[in-house]
């Protein structure tokens, strides 16, 4: 049987190497998109975990320190001589504050109880205080 040729331009011959490069390019694009999706998902999961940790830190501070210290981003402490926790976080290096919270902060004031926090509690407290510092940053 007789076949008519298409009037479109004839297909150009492409080498196998060129075809592989084109295929690799599209595979690369798929990998880039898949990687971006995984990164976005893990970042969102980390943000959720971080906000849950910060909420736990806030609850710990409210329970143990809120009677005397301000634990919010704004406001004065209930006890005038007690600095707000946000100021304490900004005043001390994080490692020093971390050790003080684990061992029990020693104060010159007799009214302040010496409370020792667990490693998990300290992580939650520092996460919350870091969030306050970020909120206050200009």
URVENQUI-V694601 format. One line per field, one symbol per residue. burial: b if it has 24 or more other C-alpha atoms within 12 Angstrom, else e. Layout:
burial: ???
This chain:
burial: eeeeeeeeeeeeeeeeeeeeeeeeeeeeeeeeeeeeeeeeeeeeeeeeeeeebbbbbbebbeebbbebbbbbbeeeeeeeebbbbbbbbeeeeeeebbebbeeeeeeeeeeeeeeebeeebbbbbbbbbbbbbeeeee
